[in-house]
Amino acid sequence: MTTTELPLSLPLTKPIQITDLTATVEVKPPHVQLRNLSLNVFGGQLVAEAETKTGTAPPPFSGKIAVQRLQLGSLMAAVGTDKVLVSGTASAEVELRGKGVTFPELTNTLEGTGHLLVKDGKVEGINLLKEAATLFKAFGITNDLGGDTVFSVLESNFRVQQGVVWVDRLVAKSPDFDATSSGEIGFNKTLRLNVSLLLSEGLSKAIAGPSTIAKLLMAHGRLSVPMVITGTTQAPRYALDTKALTSKVQEQVQKTFGDILKGQQGEDLIRRGEETLKKFFGQ
């Protein structure tokens, strides 16, 4: 069967094939329980259970969903993210509750929590390394890095509320970087993510070069790049997180000169330096 045969209004760009569908439905008015739902979709398996109540409009529901070995790239292509496509093999556990079956109803009422794990994938449309290098050109860092953002593991806890997926903490690991992120992704495809990108030692040396600012952002030989991603999944916008950047520079300056510049005179000098950095980064 395909998704067009389901009694739901789903935000898909094309019908999706579903195979090996099994389920048990128990009806005890006004309650309807869906038990032992199992189906194969997007190359993986989905199992779920849910409950709804008839006689009210829109009908309330609650449920649990677990997926294994799902091909995330196929799912995102079906949803129609256009600009940003994340591939990889995904597993997830989600608990949801809400009212209604149409997308506008679900946007307003859907709530829940979940955990996502994606292995051996890549992000097309968002190249964190290239964007980081571009943002640092203002500080004399001219190295440019191409290619997609490839990762070995991407893991996140998230919440769903009022049409927004709140990313509490997302961790991505790659041979070239480690990244942590938090923020929000709207059902309307809007983005607001704070990302901390910690580059590998080799890339850090290649990108930083002789830049003084880059050296101040080094920690144990690795360059830390704080970024903010806004816009939409079709047209993401990137900027340095100047508040976090200023804080990191201040911290490194104090570590470097704190023991030397002791006393009131040294504290005044550090304070004036911090004020200069805030003006430089526009804070």
URPELIN-V781700 format. One record per backbone hydrogen bond with DSSP energy under -0.5 kcal/mol. CO is the residue of the C=O (numbers start at 1). NH is the residue of the N-H. Records with the same first field share a line. If there is no record, write none. Layout:
CO: NH, NH
This chain:
1: 18
2: 5
3: 6
6: 8
8: 10
10: 12
16: 3
19: 40
20: 22
22: 38
24: 35
26: 28, 33
28: 31
30: 54
31: 28
32: 52
33: 26, 35
34: 50
35: 24
37: 48
38: 22
39: 46
40: 19
41: 44
42: 71
44: 41
45: 68
46: 39
47: 66
48: 37
49: 64
50: 34
51: 62
52: 32
59: 100
60: 53
61: 98
62: 51
63: 96
64: 49
65: 94
66: 47
67: 92
68: 45
70: 72, 90
71: 74, 75
72: 76
73: 77
74: 78
75: 79
76: 80, 81
78: 13
81: 83, 84
85: 87, 124
87: 122
88: 72, 90
89: 119
90: 70
91: 117
92: 67
93: 115
94: 65
95: 113
96: 63
97: 111
98: 61
101: 9
102: 106
103: 107
104: 108
105: 109
106: 110
110: 162
111: 97
112: 160
113: 95
114: 158
115: 93
116: 156
117: 91
118: 154
119: 89
121: 151
122: 87, 124
123: 149
124: 85
126: 128
127: 131
128: 132
129: 133
130: 134
131: 135
132: 136
134: 137
135: 138
136: 139, 141
137: 140
140: 142
148: 150
149: 123
151: 121
152: 120
153: 173
154: 118
155: 171
156: 116
157: 168, 169
158: 114
159: 166
160: 112
161: 164
163: 187
164: 161, 166
165: 167, 185
166: 159, 168
167: 183
169: 157
170: 181
171: 155
172: 179
173: 152, 153
176: 200
177: 174
178: 198
179: 172
180: 196
181: 170
182: 194
183: 167
184: 192
185: 165
186: 189
189: 233
190: 186
191: 231
192: 184
193: 195, 229
194: 182
195: 197, 227
196: 180, 198
197: 199, 225
198: 178
200: 204
201: 205
202: 206
203: 207
204: 208
205: 209
208: 211
211: 215
212: 216
213: 217
214: 217
215: 218
217: 224
219: 222
222: 219
223: 199, 225
224: 226
225: 197
226: 241
227: 195
228: 230, 239
229: 193
230: 237
231: 191
235: 232
237: 230
239: 228
240: 242
241: 245
242: 246
243: 247
244: 248
245: 249
246: 250
247: 251
248: 252
249: 253
250: 254
251: 255
252: 256
253: 257
254: 258
257: 261
260: 262
262: 266
263: 267
264: 268
265: 269
266: 270
267: 271
268: 272
269: 273
270: 274
271: 275
272: 276
273: 277
274: 278
275: 279
276: 280
277: 281
278: 283
279: 282
